[in-house]
Amino acid sequence: MQPLSGTVQRYAWGTHDAIPAILGRPADDAPIAEYWLGAHTSSPSLVEGGTLVEHIASGPRVLGKRTREAFGGQLPYLMKLLSARHALSIQAHPSREQAIDGFSRETRAGIPLDSPERTYKDSWPKPEILIALDEFHSLAGFRDPHETAALFAALGVAEQLESVIGPLTERKGAPAMAEVFLDVLSLGEDRLHLVNETVAAAMHHRDDDGEVGEFARTALELDAVFPADPGILAALLMNRLLLQPGEALFVPAGMMHAHLRGTGVEIMANSDNVIRGGLTNKHIDVSELVAVVDFNPWLPEVLLPRRTRPGVFKYETPCSEFEAWRMSIDDTTGPVRVPGRGSARILLTTEGNCQLDDGHTRLALPQGRAAFLSAEERDVYVSGSAEVYGTSSGIR
């Protein structure tokens, strides 16, 4: 058991105070969007004596045999605190096969890893789960096209947008959605008035009840940050989800999404591959979007954890790279054995105070502190009164 110190990521969309409040640090004038806990080579966490990357390389028993065999000696997951004050870019992530192919293709083409034209930064997939710590708003998956067409009609802009959204009702399924989405991304100066007309119409419906009001408020929320951006129309093709604390959204490969605002714990495969599709000044690779994104309409499920034993709640995902769970510890649970035996684990206390005990040593883990447990540390117990989030490899 070792204390683990994460790394702060300061992106413009981050909040100023949410992550410092969890970590018990003073806020400053710059936003803090993410706090990384893991062994990603671009920003590895620190353990006593060096980086977590170096610690993992120090001995084969740190990760566990099966994890090492499956992932080549690399910690397969990354845990983050994420706090957004406004929308992130519309994006999707590749499957493992797509990531391997894309990384190899761009490497052969001689595109530098730090080039703005580079899409694949590594050869890993990036499935992820976002667990809300407070009320969390997100866009995820494409709404049924007929429902979307009806919402634009309710705003009163169906006729003006006919040249763009017509395929939603004239064609079926994924091809219709792909055509509209890609057409929106290619709007030139001569058609940007369509975005402004949609936003102006939304002003008249911002106080409406139900889906029309929510649709209008989404347009206005995005326009406040990305004025006249074609990505606003792209975002309006997607479902809006609201997560309450403890609820989660799983993002598989190919699912278009954009987190809007809120704070949560995010656990993902150890990758930085992001394929952007709007609301960004960064590179948008249209051909890669077509290859990776699932344009079929579907409404993602809001996940609730499954109680596996007193004090332990698991979030079910199909990933081999990670498992995600929460431990709610108090006097009624007593000491609780940390899940993920046989794998390296990362723990983060988001509320309260607790301590870890492996029968030989103890490690205090108050709010805002994290710990790394090697695979060989099998029977570790946590006690106290706290909310603790944890992750391990999905292969042990």
WOSUL-V167844 format. One record per residue. N is the residue number from 1. RES is the residue in three letters. NEAR is the number of other ideal C-beta (glycine too) atoms within 12 Angstrom. Layout:
{{N & RES & NEAR} {N & RES & NEAR}}
This chain:
{{1 & MET & 34} {2 & GLN & 32} {3 & PRO & 29} {4 & LEU & 38} {5 & SER & 29} {6 & GLY & 37} {7 & THR & 30} {8 & VAL & 27} {9 & GLN & 28} {10 & ARG & 23} {11 & TYR & 27} {12 & ALA & 21} {13 & TRP & 28} {14 & GLY & 32} {15 & THR & 31} {16 & HIS & 23} {17 & ASP & 20} {18 & ALA & 32} {19 & ILE & 42} {20 & PRO & 27} {21 & ALA & 23} {22 & ILE & 35} {23 & LEU & 29} {24 & GLY & 16} {25 & ARG & 21} {26 & PRO & 12} {27 & ALA & 21} {28 & ASP & 14} {29 & ASP & 10} {30 & ALA & 17} {31 & PRO & 24} {32 & ILE & 36} {33 & ALA & 31} {34 & GLU & 37} {35 & TYR & 40} {36 & TRP & 41} {37 & LEU & 46} {38 & GLY & 46} {39 & ALA & 36} {40 & HIS & 34} {41 & THR & 25} {42 & SER & 20} {43 & SER & 25} {44 & PRO & 28} {45 & SER & 37} {46 & LEU & 24} {47 & VAL & 31} {48 & GLU & 18} {49 & GLY & 12} {50 & GLY & 17} {51 & THR & 27} {52 & LEU & 42} {53 & VAL & 26} {54 & GLU & 19} {55 & HIS & 28} {56 & ILE & 37} {57 & ALA & 20} {58 & SER & 19} {59 & GLY & 17} {60 & PRO & 19} {61 & ARG & 20} {62 & VAL & 31} {63 & LEU & 40} {64 & GLY & 33} {65 & LYS & 21} {66 & ARG & 21} {67 & THR & 36} {68 & ARG & 27} {69 & GLU & 17} {70 & ALA & 23} {71 & PHE & 32} {72 & GLY & 16} {73 & GLY & 23} {74 & GLN & 31} {75 & LEU & 48} {76 & PRO & 44} {77 & TYR & 46} {78 & LEU & 44} {79 & MET & 49} {80 & LYS & 47} {81 & LEU & 43} {82 & LEU & 42} {83 & SER & 41} {84 & ALA & 41} {85 & ARG & 27} {86 & HIS & 26} {87 & ALA & 37} {88 & LEU & 40} {89 & SER & 34} {90 & ILE & 42} {91 & GLN & 42} {92 & ALA & 44} {93 & HIS & 41} {94 & PRO & 39} {95 & SER & 28} {96 & ARG & 28} {97 & GLU & 17} {98 & GLN & 31} {99 & ALA & 36} {100 & ILE & 20} {101 & ASP & 22} {102 & GLY & 37} {103 & PHE & 28} {104 & SER & 16} {105 & ARG & 22} {106 & GLU & 26} {107 & THR & 20} {108 & ARG & 11} {109 & ALA & 15} {110 & GLY & 11} {111 & ILE & 21} {112 & PRO & 12} {113 & LEU & 20} {114 & ASP & 10} {115 & SER & 16} {116 & PRO & 16} {117 & GLU & 17} {118 & ARG & 27} {119 & THR & 38} {120 & TYR & 36} {121 & LYS & 30} {122 & ASP & 30} {123 & SER & 29} {124 & TRP & 39} {125 & PRO & 40} {126 & LYS & 43} {127 & PRO & 38} {128 & GLU & 44} {129 & ILE & 48} {130 & LEU & 44} {131 & ILE & 45} {132 & ALA & 37} {133 & LEU & 33} {134 & ASP & 28} {135 & GLU & 20} {136 & PHE & 33} {137 & HIS & 35} {138 & SER & 42} {139 & LEU & 45} {140 & ALA & 42} {141 & GLY & 34} {142 & PHE & 39} {143 & ARG & 35} {144 & ASP & 24} {145 & PRO & 34} {146 & HIS & 22} {147 & GLU & 24} {148 & THR & 39} {149 & ALA & 32} {150 & ALA & 20} {151 & LEU & 38} {152 & PHE & 39} {153 & ALA & 24} {154 & ALA & 26} {155 & LEU & 37} {156 & GLY & 21} {157 & VAL & 33} {158 & ALA & 24} {159 & GLU & 17} {160 & GLN & 23} {161 & LEU & 35} {162 & GLU & 19} {163 & SER & 21} {164 & VAL & 37} {165 & ILE & 36} {166 & GLY & 20} {167 & PRO & 29} {168 & LEU & 39} {169 & THR & 22} {170 & GLU & 17} {171 & ARG & 19} {172 & LYS & 18} {173 & GLY & 20} {174 & ALA & 24} {175 & PRO & 19} {176 & ALA & 29} {177 & MET & 39} {178 & ALA & 32} {179 & GLU & 26} {180 & VAL & 39} {181 & PHE & 42} {182 & LEU & 31} {183 & ASP & 27} {184 & VAL & 41} {185 & LEU & 35} {186 & SER & 22} {187 & LEU & 28} {188 & GLY & 13} {189 & GLU & 12} {190 & ASP & 9} {191 & ARG & 22} {192 & LEU & 22} {193 & HIS & 21} {194 & LEU & 32} {195 & VAL & 36} {196 & ASN & 25} {197 & GLU & 27} {198 & THR & 43} {199 & VAL & 35} {200 & ALA & 22} {201 & ALA & 31} {202 & ALA & 35} {203 & MET & 22} {204 & HIS & 20} {205 & HIS & 29} {206 & ARG & 23} {207 & ASP & 14} {208 & ASP & 21} {209 & ASP & 13} {210 & GLY & 14} {211 & GLU & 23} {212 & VAL & 27} {213 & GLY & 22} {214 & GLU & 29} {215 & PHE & 40} {216 & ALA & 34} {217 & ARG & 27} {218 & THR & 42} {219 & ALA & 43} {220 & LEU & 29} {221 & GLU & 30} {222 & LEU & 39} {223 & ASP & 32} {224 & ALA & 23} {225 & VAL & 27} {226 & PHE & 31} {227 & PRO & 18} {228 & ALA & 25} {229 & ASP & 32} {230 & PRO & 38} {231 & GLY & 39} {232 & ILE & 40} {233 & LEU & 49} {234 & ALA & 48} {235 & ALA & 47} {236 & LEU & 52} {237 & LEU & 48} {238 & MET & 47} {239 & ASN & 34} {240 & ARG & 38} {241 & LEU & 34} {242 & LEU & 23} {243 & LEU & 34} {244 & GLN & 20} {245 & PRO & 23} {246 & GLY & 27} {247 & GLU & 31} {248 & ALA & 38} {249 & LEU & 43} {250 & PHE & 35} {251 & VAL & 39} {252 & PRO & 32} {253 & ALA & 34} {254 & GLY & 35} {255 & MET & 39} {256 & MET & 45} {257 & HIS & 45} {258 & ALA & 44} {259 & HIS & 41} {260 & LEU & 39} {261 & ARG & 33} {262 & GLY & 35} {263 & THR & 37} {264 & GLY & 44} {265 & VAL & 52} {266 & GLU & 47} {267 & ILE & 46} {268 & MET & 40} {269 & ALA & 44} {270 & ASN & 47} {271 & SER & 39} {272 & ASP & 34} {273 & ASN & 38} {274 & VAL & 37} {275 & ILE & 41} {276 & ARG & 32} {277 & GLY & 44} {278 & GLY & 40} {279 & LEU & 41} {280 & THR & 29} {281 & ASN & 13} {282 & LYS & 22} {283 & HIS & 24} {284 & ILE & 33} {285 & ASP & 31} {286 & VAL & 23} {287 & SER & 16} {288 & GLU & 32} {289 & LEU & 35} {290 & VAL & 24} {291 & ALA & 25} {292 & VAL & 35} {293 & VAL & 40} {294 & ASP & 30} {295 & PHE & 35} {296 & ASN & 21} {297 & PRO & 31} {298 & TRP & 22} {299 & LEU & 19} {300 & PRO & 30} {301 & GLU & 22} {302 & VAL & 26} {303 & LEU & 28} {304 & LEU & 21} {305 & PRO & 31} {306 & ARG & 18} {307 & ARG & 19} {308 & THR & 19} {309 & ARG & 17} {310 & PRO & 17} {311 & GLY & 33} {312 & VAL & 29} {313 & PHE & 31} {314 & LYS & 30} {315 & TYR & 39} {316 & GLU & 21} {317 & THR & 31} {318 & PRO & 19} {319 & CYS & 36} {320 & SER & 24} {321 & GLU & 39} {322 & PHE & 47} {323 & GLU & 41} {324 & ALA & 47} {325 & TRP & 42} {326 & ARG & 43} {327 & MET & 44} {328 & SER & 31} {329 & ILE & 36} {330 & ASP & 22} {331 & ASP & 16} {332 & THR & 12} {333 & THR & 25} {334 & GLY & 17} {335 & PRO & 26} {336 & VAL & 36} {337 & ARG & 30} {338 & VAL & 43} {339 & PRO & 38} {340 & GLY & 37} {341 & ARG & 25} {342 & GLY & 27} {343 & SER & 41} {344 & ALA & 52} {345 & ARG & 49} {346 & ILE & 49} {347 & LEU & 44} {348 & LEU & 47} {349 & THR & 39} {350 & THR & 42} {351 & GLU & 30} {352 & GLY & 25} {353 & ASN & 23} {354 & CYS & 39} {355 & GLN & 29} {356 & LEU & 41} {357 & ASP & 26} {358 & ASP & 24} {359 & GLY & 14} {360 & HIS & 12} {361 & THR & 17} {362 & ARG & 19} {363 & LEU & 30} {364 & ALA & 22} {365 & LEU & 41} {366 & PRO & 26} {367 & GLN & 25} {368 & GLY & 31} {369 & ARG & 35} {370 & ALA & 41} {371 & ALA & 43} {372 & PHE & 46} {373 & LEU & 44} {374 & SER & 34} {375 & ALA & 29} {376 & GLU & 22} {377 & GLU & 32} {378 & ARG & 24} {379 & ASP & 21} {380 & VAL & 40} {381 & TYR & 34} {382 & VAL & 44} {383 & SER & 29} {384 & GLY & 32} {385 & SER & 25} {386 & ALA & 33} {387 & GLU & 34} {388 & VAL & 46} {389 & TYR & 50} {390 & GLY & 51} {391 & THR & 47} {392 & SER & 41} {393 & SER & 40} {394 & GLY & 32} {395 & ILE & 25} {396 & ARG & 25}}
